[in-house]
Amino acid sequence: MAALAKHETASTADERWSALAVASLGSFLTPFMLSSVNIALPTIGREFEVDAVLLSWVATSYLLAAAVALLPFGRLADIHGRKRVQLCGMALFTLSSLLAGLAGSVHSLILFRVFQGTGIAMIFATGIAILASVFPVGERGRVLGITVAAVYSGLACGPLAGGWLTQQFSWRAVFLISALTGLVPIGLILWKLKGEWADARGESFDLTGALIYGGAVVAFMVGASDLPRPRGAALALGGLFAFGAFAWWELRVRHPVFEVRLLLGNRVFAFSCLAALVHYSATFGVTFLISLFLQYVQGLSPQGAGLALIAQPVMMALFSPFAGRLSDRVEPRVIASLGMGITAAGLLLLCTVSAGTSTAFVVGCLTALGCGFGLFSSPNMNAIMGSVERKHYGIASGSVGTMRLLGQILSMAIATLMFAVFIGREQITPAHQTAFIHSVRMALLVFFGLCLCGVFFSLSRGRLHAR
């Protein structure tokens, strides 16, 4: 057992940097898929002749599946091995990307997006945990900053590549390219990562808790997307009750799928997770909304819209490594709160968009959002991973991804709700342009309000570094 523990905790420099390469590739692929598909959505909608609400589920189904699977796979990775779960996730993502590119209907496309999201959950749940396992604490902020920069590089390349592929070939090319790219990290894992990390080996898996959690996420998110209908309100309320039941159950089992006590007894961890949830809720839907705005209102091509949208992730990629390094020395809450404040300012400016708004103004607002997001994410992630014990790295890593995905789904639910209220289940056409613009502005206003609340949560988390 001592030899096993030594093998799992010790790592060579080659293995550390190989783990960083795999985590960075995984971090690049997932947002690349998200942002490139957002650009392709209008083309997908026209080909399958679907309304705005069903079209939004092409994006939401991916996020919903990932949110349901992320915490359970984070726990399974702690028990059975993080490298093993990461490899299976990469393989599932690659296969489902291929199938999505061959989909014959919007419903089959949504189904394959569910499988994609499950694969992504397995990648999210392990990448950061492996890095936290192999890199010393003093280097963690710098390394996490690199992976966050990879996320934003994916977001930057996604709109540009997605727009070009959609315009020159087909929206299907976006999925097929992702399938090919997924083979690279699979090869690296098999070739370079020789160790295994399972700090909770031998502990039991809480299947009941995982099922309650999955049901709660599905009920709440499906219900939220179906508001303001009574059925949607009932489902969303049922989901909230199920979350309460999940917390009650997790406090009573010996080896929970999620350590609720971390939220109750660890202020830094709890408020950092809450800040991440609010920040992603306030920002993810922006790309979806502005992509549609640029194409439906301003008449840009998919490629042109992609060029405009890269302003935000480029700034994210530039600022996140700097912010990550800085958070190794300065309190993460200070840097993250400043970033969220800048994000709120950019959202407030975007709330004024209209049919006469220039593309340059939109790009300027997206640039501000990118600066704020880059300053927030890696310090906040550093705070989460630095506030827990080593045996909880998988749960903490899963929590980072879960807050991101739940926030992204909430953001999409807000956007979908505004479409349902102001447009209804209709295709977006010139006849509905005024209602479309109004729905975009109202969604952005809600995002701004959420971001202001997030600044408060971020400042309230307490200190991570000792004096």
VOTORLO-916850 format. One record per residue (C-alpha): residue in one letter; x negated, y negated, z negated; residue number from 0. Coordinates in Angstrom, 2 decimals. Each point is the difference from the previous one (the first is absolute). Layout:
# residues N
(A,(X,Y,Z),NUM)
...
# end
This chain:
# residues 467
(M,(0.00,0.00,0.00),0)
(A,(-2.87,-2.37,-0.77),1)
(A,(-1.48,0.65,3.43),2)
(L,(3.36,-0.61,1.59),3)
(A,(0.43,-3.28,-1.84),4)
(K,(-3.46,-1.09,1.06),5)
(H,(0.73,0.87,3.64),6)
(E,(3.25,-1.95,-0.07),7)
(T,(-1.41,-3.15,-1.63),8)
(A,(-3.48,-0.19,1.50),9)
(S,(-0.37,-1.16,3.58),10)
(T,(-2.83,-0.81,2.36),11)
(A,(-0.36,-3.31,1.81),12)
(D,(0.85,1.76,3.28),13)
(E,(3.21,1.39,-1.47),14)
(R,(0.97,-3.36,-1.50),15)
(W,(-0.32,-1.83,3.30),16)
(S,(1.69,2.83,1.87),17)
(A,(2.92,-0.27,-2.43),18)
(L,(0.09,-3.75,0.67),19)
(A,(0.02,0.61,3.76),20)
(V,(2.89,2.48,-0.26),21)
(A,(1.98,-2.27,-2.35),22)
(S,(-0.59,-2.98,2.28),23)
(L,(1.12,1.92,3.09),24)
(G,(3.12,1.13,-1.81),25)
(S,(0.59,-3.54,-1.22),26)
(F,(-0.36,-1.26,3.58),27)
(L,(2.30,2.56,1.64),28)
(T,(3.05,-0.47,-2.18),29)
(P,(0.48,-3.77,0.41),30)
(F,(-1.04,0.28,3.64),31)
(M,(2.97,2.30,0.53),32)
(L,(2.34,-2.29,-1.95),33)
(S,(-0.93,-3.23,1.77),34)
(S,(-0.30,1.47,3.50),35)
(V,(3.45,1.61,-0.26),36)
(N,(1.49,-3.31,-1.17),37)
(I,(-1.14,-1.53,3.29),38)
(A,(1.49,2.90,1.96),39)
(L,(3.40,-0.10,-1.74),40)
(P,(1.78,-2.26,2.53),41)
(T,(-1.11,2.32,2.83),42)
(I,(1.09,3.08,-1.98),43)
(G,(3.35,-1.66,-0.68),44)
(R,(0.60,-0.72,3.68),45)
(E,(-0.98,3.52,1.11),46)
(F,(2.27,1.75,-2.51),47)
(E,(2.66,-2.78,-0.02),48)
(V,(0.26,-0.25,-3.81),49)
(D,(1.19,-2.82,-2.25),50)
(A,(-2.25,-2.09,-2.26),51)
(V,(0.86,1.95,-3.17),52)
(L,(-0.80,3.46,1.48),53)
(L,(-3.11,-1.45,1.64),54)
(S,(-1.29,-1.14,-3.39),55)
(W,(0.14,3.64,-1.15),56)
(V,(-2.80,0.87,2.44),57)
(A,(-2.21,-2.01,-2.37),58)
(T,(1.86,0.67,-3.27),59)
(S,(0.15,3.83,0.29),60)
(Y,(-3.81,0.15,0.11),61)
(L,(-0.28,-2.12,-3.13),62)
(L,(2.79,1.82,-1.84),63)
(A,(-1.58,3.43,0.52),64)
(A,(-3.38,-1.31,-1.13),65)
(A,(1.49,-1.58,-3.12),66)
(V,(1.79,3.24,-0.96),67)
(A,(-3.10,2.17,0.49),68)
(L,(-2.76,-2.23,-1.31),69)
(L,(0.24,0.48,-3.77),70)
(P,(0.53,3.79,0.19),71)
(F,(-2.97,0.42,2.32),72)
(G,(-2.14,-2.23,-2.20),73)
(R,(0.71,2.36,-2.88),74)
(L,(-0.51,3.13,2.14),75)
(A,(-3.33,-1.43,1.13),76)
(D,(-1.12,-0.44,-3.62),77)
(I,(0.89,3.64,-0.67),78)
(H,(-1.03,1.82,3.19),79)
(G,(-2.62,-2.27,1.56),80)
(R,(0.07,-3.44,1.61),81)
(K,(-2.03,0.97,3.05),82)
(R,(2.32,2.92,0.75),83)
(V,(3.12,-2.19,-0.15),84)
(Q,(-1.67,-2.71,2.07),85)
(L,(-0.93,2.49,2.74),86)
(C,(3.56,1.38,0.15),87)
(G,(1.36,-3.54,0.18),88)
(M,(-2.25,-0.93,2.89),89)
(A,(1.04,3.13,1.89),90)
(L,(3.72,-0.66,-0.58),91)
(F,(-0.34,-3.64,1.06),92)
(T,(-1.82,0.97,3.20),93)
(L,(2.52,2.69,1.00),94)
(S,(3.06,-2.14,-0.76),95)
(S,(-1.49,-2.92,1.96),96)
(L,(-0.26,2.29,3.03),97)
(L,(3.61,1.15,-0.41),98)
(A,(1.26,-3.57,-0.45),99)
(G,(-1.65,-0.95,3.28),100)
(L,(2.01,2.74,1.70),101)
(A,(3.34,-0.77,-1.71),102)
(G,(3.07,0.18,2.24),103)
(S,(2.41,-2.02,-2.14),104)
(V,(-0.09,-2.62,-2.72),105)
(H,(1.20,2.57,-2.54),106)
(S,(-2.83,2.43,0.76),107)
(L,(-2.43,-2.93,-0.10),108)
(I,(1.25,-0.92,-3.48),109)
(L,(-0.40,3.65,-1.09),110)
(F,(-3.63,0.12,1.16),111)
(R,(-0.58,-3.32,-1.73),112)
(V,(1.10,1.71,-3.23),113)
(F,(-2.74,2.62,0.51),114)
(Q,(-2.47,-2.78,0.77),115)
(G,(0.90,-1.73,-3.24),116)
(T,(-0.52,3.20,-1.98),117)
(G,(-3.48,0.39,1.49),118)
(I,(-0.77,-3.61,-0.82),119)
(A,(1.06,0.57,-3.61),120)
(M,(-2.55,2.79,-0.31),121)
(I,(-2.70,-2.31,1.40),122)
(F,(0.94,-2.97,-2.19),123)
(A,(0.17,2.16,-3.13),124)
(T,(-3.57,1.27,0.38),125)
(G,(-2.20,-2.53,1.80),126)
(I,(-0.31,-2.58,-2.76),127)
(A,(-0.13,2.71,-2.70),128)
(I,(-2.97,1.68,1.71),129)
(L,(-1.84,-3.32,0.26),130)
(A,(0.65,-0.71,-3.68),131)
(S,(-1.37,3.47,-0.78),132)
(V,(-3.28,-0.32,1.93),133)
(F,(-0.95,-3.69,-0.37),134)
(P,(-1.10,-1.56,-3.31),135)
(V,(2.18,-2.67,-1.63),136)
(G,(-2.36,-2.85,0.91),137)
(E,(0.36,0.75,3.72),138)
(R,(3.71,0.75,0.02),139)
(G,(1.26,-3.49,0.86),140)
(R,(-2.37,-0.25,2.97),141)
(V,(1.01,3.43,1.31),142)
(L,(3.71,-0.63,-0.46),143)
(G,(-0.47,-3.30,1.79),144)
(I,(-1.39,1.91,3.00),145)
(T,(2.99,2.35,0.09),146)
(V,(2.41,-2.93,-0.28),147)
(A,(-1.87,-1.67,2.87),148)
(A,(0.54,3.23,1.99),149)
(V,(3.73,-0.27,-0.76),150)
(Y,(0.09,-3.52,1.35),151)
(S,(-2.14,0.92,2.98),152)
(G,(2.68,2.57,0.83),153)
(L,(2.65,-2.68,-0.40),154)
(A,(-2.03,-2.29,2.28),155)
(C,(-0.60,2.59,2.71),156)
(G,(3.53,1.42,-0.18),157)
(P,(1.94,-2.90,1.55),158)
(L,(-2.64,-0.60,2.66),159)
(A,(-0.47,3.65,0.96),160)
(G,(3.70,0.79,-0.43),161)
(G,(1.03,-2.90,2.20),162)
(W,(-2.53,0.87,2.69),163)
(L,(0.82,3.73,-0.01),164)
(T,(3.76,-0.68,0.06),165)
(Q,(-0.27,-2.52,2.82),166)
(Q,(-2.50,1.92,2.14),167)
(F,(1.19,3.56,-0.61),168)
(S,(2.84,0.77,-2.43),169)
(W,(0.85,-0.19,-3.68),170)
(R,(-0.78,3.73,-0.07),171)
(A,(-3.68,-0.78,0.58),172)
(V,(-0.14,-1.63,-3.46),173)
(F,(0.78,3.34,-1.66),174)
(L,(-2.20,2.07,2.30),175)
(I,(-3.03,-2.23,-0.62),176)
(S,(0.57,0.31,-3.76),177)
(A,(0.08,3.79,0.34),178)
(L,(-3.36,0.00,1.78),179)
(T,(-1.54,-2.39,-2.52),180)
(G,(1.15,2.18,-2.90),181)
(L,(-2.37,2.74,1.13),182)
(V,(-3.03,-2.11,-1.03),183)
(P,(0.57,-0.05,-3.79),184)
(I,(1.00,3.68,0.11),185)
(G,(-3.41,0.79,1.48),186)
(L,(-1.78,-2.15,-2.61),187)
(I,(1.79,1.68,-2.91),188)
(L,(-0.90,3.48,1.26),189)
(W,(-3.58,-0.95,0.85),190)
(K,(-1.12,-2.41,-2.72),191)
(L,(2.15,0.30,-3.13),192)
(K,(-1.31,3.13,-1.71),193)
(G,(1.18,-0.72,-3.53),194)
(E,(3.45,0.15,-1.55),195)
(W,(1.62,-2.21,-2.62),196)
(A,(2.73,1.39,-2.26),197)
(D,(-0.26,-1.54,-3.46),198)
(A,(3.36,1.47,-1.11),199)
(R,(-0.75,3.53,1.22),200)
(G,(2.05,2.64,-1.82),201)
(E,(2.80,-2.34,-1.04),202)
(S,(3.59,0.67,1.11),203)
(F,(1.91,-1.92,2.67),204)
(D,(3.24,-1.70,-1.03),205)
(L,(2.30,1.12,2.85),206)
(T,(3.17,-1.21,-1.75),207)
(G,(-1.44,-3.48,-0.43),208)
(A,(-1.11,-0.08,3.64),209)
(L,(3.51,0.92,1.18),210)
(I,(1.66,-2.62,-2.23),211)
(Y,(-2.46,-2.62,1.24),212)
(G,(0.54,0.91,3.65),213)
(G,(3.78,-0.13,-0.40),214)
(A,(-0.23,-3.37,-1.73),215)
(V,(-2.13,-1.53,2.77),216)
(V,(2.20,1.33,2.80),217)
(A,(3.26,-1.04,-1.66),218)
(F,(-1.21,-3.50,-0.83),219)
(M,(-1.64,-0.75,3.33),220)
(V,(2.77,1.47,2.17),221)
(G,(2.53,-1.87,-2.10),222)
(A,(-1.92,-3.27,0.21),223)
(S,(-0.21,0.28,3.79),224)
(D,(3.79,0.57,0.16),225)
(L,(0.95,-3.09,-1.99),226)
(P,(2.37,-1.84,-0.21),227)
(R,(2.26,3.03,0.56),228)
(P,(1.48,1.54,-3.19),229)
(R,(-1.61,3.34,0.89),230)
(G,(-3.41,-1.67,0.10),231)
(A,(0.55,-1.73,-3.35),232)
(A,(1.04,3.31,-1.59),233)
(L,(-3.07,1.81,1.35),234)
(A,(-2.38,-2.77,-1.09),235)
(L,(1.51,-0.04,-3.50),236)
(G,(-0.23,3.80,-0.17),237)
(G,(-3.66,-0.26,0.98),238)
(L,(-0.68,-2.42,-2.86),239)
(F,(1.64,2.38,-2.48),240)
(A,(-2.11,2.84,1.44),241)
(F,(-3.17,-2.06,-0.59),242)
(G,(1.07,-0.34,-3.63),243)
(A,(0.54,3.76,-0.20),244)
(F,(-3.44,0.54,1.55),245)
(A,(-1.67,-2.19,-2.64),246)
(W,(1.89,1.83,-2.79),247)
(W,(-1.08,3.40,1.34),248)
(E,(-3.63,-0.98,0.54),249)
(L,(-0.33,-1.09,-3.63),250)
(R,(1.05,3.50,-1.13),251)
(V,(-2.12,2.33,2.13),252)
(R,(-3.56,1.01,-0.84),253)
(H,(-1.47,-0.62,3.45),254)
(P,(2.15,-2.63,1.78),255)
(V,(-0.20,-0.72,3.72),256)
(F,(-0.38,-3.64,-1.03),257)
(E,(-1.39,-1.11,-3.34),258)
(V,(2.72,-2.46,-1.04),259)
(R,(-1.97,-0.75,-3.16),260)
(L,(-2.52,-1.80,2.19),261)
(L,(2.71,-2.57,0.77),262)
(L,(1.15,-0.21,-3.61),263)
(G,(-3.39,-0.16,-1.70),264)
(N,(-2.36,-1.48,2.59),265)
(R,(0.82,-3.65,0.68),266)
(V,(-2.60,-0.48,2.73),267)
(F,(1.16,3.09,1.88),268)
(A,(3.72,-0.80,-0.38),269)
(F,(-0.14,-3.63,1.12),270)
(S,(-2.49,0.74,2.78),271)
(C,(2.39,2.62,1.41),272)
(L,(2.93,-2.40,-0.35),273)
(A,(-1.94,-2.78,1.73),274)
(A,(-0.83,2.36,2.88),275)
(L,(3.65,1.06,0.32),276)
(V,(1.20,-3.61,0.17),277)
(H,(-2.74,-1.13,2.36),278)
(Y,(0.64,2.73,2.55),279)
(S,(3.76,-0.55,-0.32),280)
(A,(-0.58,-3.63,0.91),281)
(T,(-2.35,0.51,2.92),282)
(F,(0.39,3.25,1.93),283)
(G,(3.21,-0.95,1.79),284)
(V,(-1.62,-3.17,1.33),285)
(T,(-1.82,1.84,2.80),286)
(F,(3.20,1.84,0.97),287)
(L,(2.05,-3.22,0.07),288)
(I,(-2.58,-2.20,1.73),289)
(S,(-0.70,2.69,2.62),290)
(L,(3.69,-0.01,0.93),291)
(F,(0.15,-3.82,-0.20),292)
(L,(-2.95,-0.47,2.37),293)
(Q,(1.44,2.42,2.57),294)
(Y,(3.75,-0.67,-0.24),295)
(V,(-0.05,-3.78,-0.65),296)
(Q,(-3.28,-1.26,1.45),297)
(G,(-0.04,2.50,2.87),298)
(L,(-3.53,1.30,-0.57),299)
(S,(-1.01,3.34,1.47),300)
(P,(-0.95,2.84,-2.39),301)
(Q,(-3.66,-0.75,0.73),302)
(G,(0.48,-3.73,-0.61),303)
(A,(1.82,0.62,-3.26),304)
(G,(-2.78,2.35,-1.06),305)
(L,(-2.61,-2.68,0.60),306)
(A,(1.94,-2.47,-2.13),307)
(L,(0.51,2.47,-2.84),308)
(I,(-3.68,0.92,-0.43),309)
(A,(-0.69,-3.33,-1.73),310)
(Q,(1.31,1.34,-3.31),311)
(P,(-1.91,3.32,-0.23),312)
(V,(-3.21,-1.57,1.32),313)
(M,(-0.02,-2.38,-2.97),314)
(M,(0.84,2.91,-2.30),315)
(A,(-2.98,1.96,1.29),316)
(L,(-2.31,-2.99,-0.45),317)
(F,(1.04,-0.88,-3.55),318)
(S,(0.60,3.41,-1.62),319)
(P,(-3.67,1.21,-0.24),320)
(F,(-1.00,-3.37,-1.52),321)
(A,(2.92,0.14,-2.45),322)
(G,(-0.82,3.60,-0.92),323)
(R,(-3.63,-0.82,-0.81),324)
(L,(1.06,-3.08,-1.96),325)
(S,(2.44,2.06,-2.10),326)
(D,(-2.94,2.06,-1.35),327)
(R,(-1.12,-3.19,-1.81),328)
(V,(3.07,-2.25,-0.31),329)
(E,(3.34,0.99,-1.51),330)
(P,(2.06,1.61,2.82),331)
(R,(3.19,-1.75,-1.16),332)
(V,(-1.49,-3.42,0.75),333)
(I,(-0.97,0.85,3.58),334)
(A,(3.16,2.02,0.70),335)
(S,(2.31,-2.71,-1.37),336)
(L,(-1.68,-2.64,2.14),337)
(G,(0.49,2.21,3.03),338)
(M,(3.68,0.55,-0.75),339)
(G,(0.50,-3.76,-0.39),340)
(I,(-1.48,-0.60,3.46),341)
(T,(2.28,2.72,1.39),342)
(A,(3.04,-1.74,-1.53),343)
(A,(-0.99,-3.28,1.67),344)
(G,(-0.27,1.70,3.40),345)
(L,(3.42,1.63,-0.42),346)
(L,(1.59,-3.33,-0.90),347)
(L,(-1.31,-1.51,3.24),348)
(L,(1.24,2.98,2.03),349)
(C,(3.52,-0.52,-1.40),350)
(T,(0.34,-3.01,2.34),351)
(V,(-0.31,1.96,3.27),352)
(S,(2.55,-0.79,2.72),353)
(A,(0.44,0.42,3.75),354)
(G,(-2.26,-3.03,0.53),355)
(T,(-2.82,1.17,-2.28),356)
(S,(-3.36,0.21,1.78),357)
(T,(-2.05,3.17,0.05),358)
(A,(-2.94,-1.99,-1.41),359)
(F,(2.02,-0.84,-3.13),360)
(V,(0.90,3.66,-0.50),361)
(V,(-3.65,1.00,0.40),362)
(G,(-1.04,-2.64,-2.55),363)
(C,(2.49,1.36,-2.54),364)
(L,(-1.17,3.56,0.62),365)
(T,(-3.59,-1.14,-0.55),366)
(A,(0.95,-1.36,-3.43),367)
(L,(1.77,3.26,-0.83),368)
(G,(-3.11,1.93,1.01),369)
(C,(-2.25,-2.07,-2.29),370)
(G,(2.34,0.50,-2.93),371)
(F,(0.44,3.71,0.61),372)
(G,(-3.76,0.54,0.33),373)
(L,(-0.64,-1.69,-3.35),374)
(F,(2.73,2.00,-1.75),375)
(S,(-0.34,3.62,1.07),376)
(S,(-3.48,1.27,-0.85),377)
(P,(-0.23,-1.78,-3.42),378)
(N,(3.43,1.36,-0.88),379)
(M,(-1.03,3.51,1.07),380)
(N,(-3.21,-0.32,-2.00),381)
(A,(2.05,-0.96,-3.07),382)
(I,(2.24,3.06,0.39),383)
(M,(-2.82,2.52,0.48),384)
(G,(-2.17,-1.59,-2.71),385)
(S,(2.75,0.11,-2.64),386)
(V,(0.45,3.82,-0.16),387)
(E,(-2.03,3.04,-1.05),388)
(R,(-1.71,2.20,2.57),389)
(K,(2.56,2.82,-0.33),390)
(H,(2.72,-2.43,1.09),391)
(Y,(-1.77,-1.19,3.17),392)
(G,(2.36,2.01,2.23),393)
(I,(3.06,-1.41,-1.74),394)
(A,(-1.43,-3.52,0.13),395)
(S,(-0.91,0.38,3.68),396)
(G,(3.48,1.34,0.65),397)
(S,(1.41,-2.96,-1.93),398)
(V,(-1.89,-2.46,2.22),399)
(G,(1.44,1.63,3.11),400)
(T,(3.46,0.41,-1.54),401)
(M,(0.25,-3.67,-0.95),402)
(R,(-1.12,-0.88,3.52),403)
(L,(2.51,2.30,1.65),404)
(L,(2.93,-0.80,-2.30),405)
(G,(-0.73,-3.68,0.57),406)
(Q,(-0.14,0.52,3.76),407)
(I,(3.31,1.88,-0.06),408)
(L,(1.63,-2.69,-2.14),409)
(S,(-1.31,-2.59,2.44),410)
(M,(1.51,1.90,2.94),411)
(A,(3.23,0.47,-1.96),412)
(I,(0.24,-3.76,-0.50),413)
(A,(-0.58,-0.60,3.72),414)
(T,(2.53,2.71,0.94),415)
(L,(2.55,-1.45,-2.44),416)
(M,(-0.32,-3.43,1.61),417)
(F,(0.54,1.54,3.46),418)
(A,(3.05,1.87,-1.28),419)
(V,(1.48,-3.16,-1.56),420)
(F,(-0.65,-2.49,2.79),421)
(I,(-0.13,2.16,3.17),422)
(G,(1.73,3.27,-0.86),423)
(R,(-0.63,3.25,1.83),424)
(E,(-0.69,-1.67,3.33),425)
(Q,(-2.99,-0.06,2.31),426)
(I,(-2.01,-3.22,-0.22),427)
(T,(0.89,-1.99,3.13),428)
(P,(-0.11,-3.70,0.97),429)
(A,(3.66,-0.24,-1.06),430)
(H,(-1.06,0.82,-3.59),431)
(Q,(-3.10,-2.24,-0.07),432)
(T,(1.36,-2.53,-2.51),433)
(A,(1.11,2.74,-2.40),434)
(F,(-3.33,1.75,0.47),435)
(I,(-2.00,-3.12,-0.89),436)
(H,(2.20,-0.61,-3.04),437)
(S,(-0.58,3.57,-1.22),438)
(V,(-3.77,-0.40,0.43),439)
(R,(-0.03,-3.27,-1.97),440)
(M,(2.10,1.40,-2.83),441)
(A,(-2.22,3.10,-0.30),442)
(L,(-3.12,-2.20,-0.13),443)
(L,(1.61,-2.15,-2.69),444)
(V,(0.63,3.11,-2.14),445)
(F,(-3.63,1.03,0.57),446)
(F,(-1.17,-3.43,-1.21),447)
(G,(2.03,0.34,-3.21),448)
(L,(-1.43,3.46,-0.65),449)
(C,(-3.54,-1.28,0.48),450)
(L,(0.49,-2.71,-2.61),451)
(C,(1.12,2.66,-2.48),452)
(G,(-3.05,2.06,0.94),453)
(V,(-2.37,-2.83,-0.97),454)
(F,(1.44,0.12,-3.52),455)
(F,(-0.43,3.79,-0.27),456)
(S,(-3.55,-0.23,1.33),457)
(L,(-1.02,-2.63,-2.56),458)
(S,(1.63,1.97,-2.83),459)
(R,(-2.00,3.21,0.40),460)
(G,(-2.76,-0.81,-2.51),461)
(R,(-3.77,0.48,0.20),462)
(L,(-1.81,2.89,1.70),463)
(H,(-3.62,-1.00,-0.67),464)
(A,(-1.34,-0.17,-3.53),465)
(R,(-1.21,-3.38,-1.17),466)
# end
